[in-house]
């Protein structure tokens, strides 16, 4: 019973704090803005798997920046103390 009273007080305080935030505007126009992007995604996905295309682009980015990534890895490994 005491726990229920404490939880009711916490709930009332949280609802009061949430009520202080202003209401969000209507976002229906935003959906109309992104509708051509979704349509393009579906059209591309009909010919080429977007997951495979994304994987290829990720691999290409990693391959083009392999020296930079290797430099970061070596910097981290040099920071690990060890016997010389």
Secondary structure as a PSIPRED ss2 file (coil, helix, strand):
# PSIPRED VFORMAT (PSIPRED V4.0)

   1 X C   1.000  0.000  0.000
   2 X H   0.000  1.000  0.000
   3 X H   0.000  1.000  0.000
   4 X H   0.000  1.000  0.000
   5 X H   0.000  1.000  0.000
   6 X H   0.000  1.000  0.000
   7 X H   0.000  1.000  0.000
   8 X H   0.000  1.000  0.000
   9 X H   0.000  1.000  0.000
  10 X H   0.000  1.000  0.000
  11 X H   0.000  1.000  0.000
  12 X H   0.000  1.000  0.000
  13 X H   0.000  1.000  0.000
  14 X H   0.000  1.000  0.000
  15 X H   0.000  1.000  0.000
  16 X H   0.000  1.000  0.000
  17 X H   0.000  1.000  0.000
  18 X H   0.000  1.000  0.000
  19 X H   0.000  1.000  0.000
  20 X C   1.000  0.000  0.000
  21 X C   1.000  0.000  0.000
  22 X C   1.000  0.000  0.000
  23 X C   1.000  0.000  0.000
  24 X C   1.000  0.000  0.000
  25 X C   1.000  0.000  0.000
  26 X C   1.000  0.000  0.000
  27 X C   1.000  0.000  0.000
  28 X H   0.000  1.000  0.000
  29 X H   0.000  1.000  0.000
  30 X H   0.000  1.000  0.000
  31 X H   0.000  1.000  0.000
  32 X H   0.000  1.000  0.000
  33 X H   0.000  1.000  0.000
  34 X H   0.000  1.000  0.000
  35 X H   0.000  1.000  0.000
  36 X H   0.000  1.000  0.000
  37 X H   0.000  1.000  0.000
  38 X H   0.000  1.000  0.000
  39 X H   0.000  1.000  0.000
  40 X H   0.000  1.000  0.000
  41 X H   0.000  1.000  0.000
  42 X H   0.000  1.000  0.000
  43 X H   0.000  1.000  0.000
  44 X H   0.000  1.000  0.000
  45 X H   0.000  1.000  0.000
  46 X H   0.000  1.000  0.000
  47 X H   0.000  1.000  0.000
  48 X C   1.000  0.000  0.000
  49 X C   1.000  0.000  0.000
  50 X H   0.000  1.000  0.000
  51 X H   0.000  1.000  0.000
  52 X H   0.000  1.000  0.000
  53 X H   0.000  1.000  0.000
  54 X H   0.000  1.000  0.000
  55 X H   0.000  1.000  0.000
  56 X H   0.000  1.000  0.000
  57 X H   0.000  1.000  0.000
  58 X H   0.000  1.000  0.000
  59 X H   0.000  1.000  0.000
  60 X H   0.000  1.000  0.000
  61 X H   0.000  1.000  0.000
  62 X H   0.000  1.000  0.000
  63 X H   0.000  1.000  0.000
  64 X H   0.000  1.000  0.000
  65 X C   1.000  0.000  0.000
  66 X H   0.000  1.000  0.000
  67 X H   0.000  1.000  0.000
  68 X H   0.000  1.000  0.000
  69 X H   0.000  1.000  0.000
  70 X H   0.000  1.000  0.000
  71 X H   0.000  1.000  0.000
  72 X H   0.000  1.000  0.000
  73 X H   0.000  1.000  0.000
  74 X H   0.000  1.000  0.000
  75 X H   0.000  1.000  0.000
  76 X H   0.000  1.000  0.000
  77 X H   0.000  1.000  0.000
  78 X H   0.000  1.000  0.000
  79 X H   0.000  1.000  0.000
  80 X C   1.000  0.000  0.000
  81 X C   1.000  0.000  0.000
  82 X C   1.000  0.000  0.000
  83 X C   1.000  0.000  0.000
  84 X C   1.000  0.000  0.000
